[in-house]
Amino acid sequence: MEIQELAAQYETRSNEELLRLALHPEQLASEALMVLNNELVKRGIHGPEQLDAFRKAEEERKAEEERTPGLFIIHHWGIGRMRFGKAERIYDSETGLERFKTTVFIVLMVFQEKLPLDWEQVLKVWIVAALCIFAVIVAFRLLIRFG
């Protein structure tokens, strides 16, 4: 990947995504680190105090997620904080928004390009959906029999 392409890619990323990359500079090539530092300087979030504050906020966020996993704990990709059908979740603490890939079952034929599917995620969602339907059927049969 060329430096200009990498710079264009970093320009589209959120501050949080860039700071996450900056937390682990050893994982980046020297050119990527240079482009990342340039983008951080351009946004005014390049100082060690910003990185330390972000590192602390990330640790607090991860600790909070571990303390409160959600309403139910069934599986790491199931019920709880992460919902069914989500992959590659990114949470922006500044805006409170989250971005993620998800499985879409109903597709309107408005889009011109076909997007690639994550078949592993599709399979997981369909298995969970089938198990939920099966559980509802069993529950109704038990309700009818003993109710």
C-alpha positions as a Python dict, from the first residue, in 0.01 Angstrom:
ca = {
    (1, 'M'): (0, 0, 0),
    (2, 'E'): (137, 340, -92),
    (3, 'I'): (182, 617, 161),
    (4, 'Q'): (-82, 834, -11),
    (5, 'E'): (-337, 552, 7),
    (6, 'L'): (-257, 493, 371),
    (7, 'A'): (-289, 865, 447),
    (8, 'A'): (-628, 873, 272),
    (9, 'Q'): (-739, 570, 474),
    (10, 'Y'): (-628, 726, 804),
    (11, 'E'): (-815, 1047, 715),
    (12, 'T'): (-1143, 852, 709),
    (13, 'R'): (-1086, 690, 1048),
    (14, 'S'): (-1223, 827, 1374),
    (15, 'N'): (-1001, 977, 1643),
    (16, 'E'): (-1065, 670, 1857),
    (17, 'E'): (-952, 432, 1584),
    (18, 'L'): (-634, 630, 1527),
    (19, 'L'): (-556, 645, 1897),
    (20, 'R'): (-610, 269, 1923),
    (21, 'L'): (-349, 225, 1650),
    (22, 'A'): (-116, 464, 1831),
    (23, 'L'): (-140, 254, 2149),
    (24, 'H'): (50, -25, 1973),
    (25, 'P'): (313, 140, 1750),
    (26, 'E'): (524, -176, 1747),
    (27, 'Q'): (258, -341, 1529),
    (28, 'L'): (293, -78, 1254),
    (29, 'A'): (551, -49, 980),
    (30, 'S'): (769, 261, 999),
    (31, 'E'): (587, 424, 705),
    (32, 'A'): (246, 354, 862),
    (33, 'L'): (364, 496, 1193),
    (34, 'M'): (487, 811, 1019),
    (35, 'V'): (153, 857, 840),
    (36, 'L'): (-36, 789, 1165),
    (37, 'N'): (170, 1048, 1354),
    (38, 'N'): (111, 1303, 1076),
    (39, 'E'): (-266, 1246, 1095),
    (40, 'L'): (-264, 1272, 1475),
    (41, 'V'): (-71, 1603, 1452),
    (42, 'K'): (-315, 1732, 1190),
    (43, 'R'): (-607, 1656, 1426),
    (44, 'G'): (-428, 1796, 1730),
    (45, 'I'): (-433, 1469, 1928),
    (46, 'H'): (-66, 1380, 1903),
    (47, 'G'): (63, 1460, 2253),
    (48, 'P'): (157, 1197, 2511),
    (49, 'E'): (-109, 1334, 2747),
    (50, 'Q'): (-385, 1260, 2492),
    (51, 'L'): (-247, 909, 2437),
    (52, 'D'): (-223, 845, 2812),
    (53, 'A'): (-577, 974, 2866),
    (54, 'F'): (-705, 751, 2585),
    (55, 'R'): (-514, 450, 2723),
    (56, 'K'): (-675, 508, 3064),
    (57, 'A'): (-1021, 548, 2908),
    (58, 'E'): (-974, 225, 2709),
    (59, 'E'): (-872, 36, 3023),
    (60, 'E'): (-1177, 171, 3207),
    (61, 'R'): (-1406, 81, 2916),
    (62, 'K'): (-1270, -275, 2901),
    (63, 'A'): (-1297, -314, 3278),
    (64, 'E'): (-1658, -189, 3265),
    (65, 'E'): (-1743, -437, 2989),
    (66, 'E'): (-1596, -720, 3195),
    (67, 'R'): (-1791, -612, 3505),
    (68, 'T'): (-2125, -573, 3328),
    (69, 'P'): (-2148, -815, 3037),
    (70, 'G'): (-2515, -737, 2972),
    (71, 'L'): (-2852, -873, 3065),
    (72, 'F'): (-2773, -1238, 3004),
    (73, 'I'): (-2446, -1417, 2946),
    (74, 'I'): (-2491, -1696, 2694),
    (75, 'H'): (-2208, -1672, 2445),
    (76, 'H'): (-1948, -1423, 2330),
    (77, 'W'): (-2141, -1358, 2008),
    (78, 'G'): (-2484, -1403, 2156),
    (79, 'I'): (-2711, -1239, 2409),
    (80, 'G'): (-2543, -984, 2633),
    (81, 'R'): (-2351, -669, 2549),
    (82, 'M'): (-2275, -794, 2197),
    (83, 'R'): (-2589, -868, 1999),
    (84, 'F'): (-2644, -1142, 1744),
    (85, 'G'): (-2518, -1061, 1398),
    (86, 'K'): (-2256, -804, 1499),
    (87, 'A'): (-1895, -831, 1388),
    (88, 'E'): (-1601, -594, 1404),
    (89, 'R'): (-1776, -360, 1652),
    (90, 'I'): (-1620, -15, 1697),
    (91, 'Y'): (-1756, 216, 1967),
    (92, 'D'): (-1690, 592, 1950),
    (93, 'S'): (-1697, 722, 2308),
    (94, 'E'): (-1705, 1087, 2197),
    (95, 'T'): (-2031, 1055, 2004),
    (96, 'G'): (-2171, 743, 2172),
    (97, 'L'): (-2216, 577, 1833),
    (98, 'E'): (-2110, 231, 1733),
    (99, 'R'): (-2025, 87, 1392),
    (100, 'F'): (-2030, -280, 1304),
    (101, 'K'): (-2087, -528, 1029),
    (102, 'T'): (-2418, -706, 1057),
    (103, 'T'): (-2613, -970, 872),
    (104, 'V'): (-2898, -835, 662),
    (105, 'F'): (-3179, -1076, 578),
    (106, 'I'): (-3397, -848, 369),
    (107, 'V'): (-3217, -672, 87),
    (108, 'L'): (-3390, -421, -134),
    (109, 'M'): (-3269, -426, -492),
    (110, 'V'): (-3177, -57, -478),
    (111, 'F'): (-2805, -107, -445),
    (112, 'Q'): (-2601, -136, -762),
    (113, 'E'): (-2299, -316, -618),
    (114, 'K'): (-2302, -651, -445),
    (115, 'L'): (-2128, -651, -109),
    (116, 'P'): (-1932, -959, 5),
    (117, 'L'): (-2092, -1170, 276),
    (118, 'D'): (-1925, -1295, 591),
    (119, 'W'): (-2054, -1653, 564),
    (120, 'E'): (-1930, -1754, 908),
    (121, 'Q'): (-2137, -1477, 1063),
    (122, 'V'): (-2440, -1565, 849),
    (123, 'L'): (-2415, -1929, 961),
    (124, 'K'): (-2394, -1831, 1329),
    (125, 'V'): (-2698, -1606, 1301),
    (126, 'W'): (-2905, -1871, 1123),
    (127, 'I'): (-2809, -2140, 1377),
    (128, 'V'): (-2913, -1914, 1664),
    (129, 'A'): (-3237, -1823, 1487),
    (130, 'A'): (-3317, -2191, 1429),
    (131, 'L'): (-3244, -2275, 1794),
    (132, 'C'): (-3467, -1990, 1912),
    (133, 'I'): (-3755, -2108, 1695),
    (134, 'F'): (-3704, -2464, 1819),
    (135, 'A'): (-3708, -2342, 2182),
    (136, 'V'): (-4033, -2153, 2125),
    (137, 'I'): (-4196, -2460, 1970),
    (138, 'V'): (-4087, -2679, 2261),
    (139, 'A'): (-4208, -2419, 2512),
    (140, 'F'): (-4552, -2403, 2347),
    (141, 'R'): (-4582, -2782, 2341),
    (142, 'L'): (-4493, -2800, 2711),
    (143, 'L'): (-4739, -2520, 2788),
    (144, 'I'): (-5017, -2702, 2603),
    (145, 'R'): (-4935, -3037, 2765),
    (146, 'F'): (-4900, -2913, 3125),
    (147, 'G'): (-5098, -2588, 3107),
}
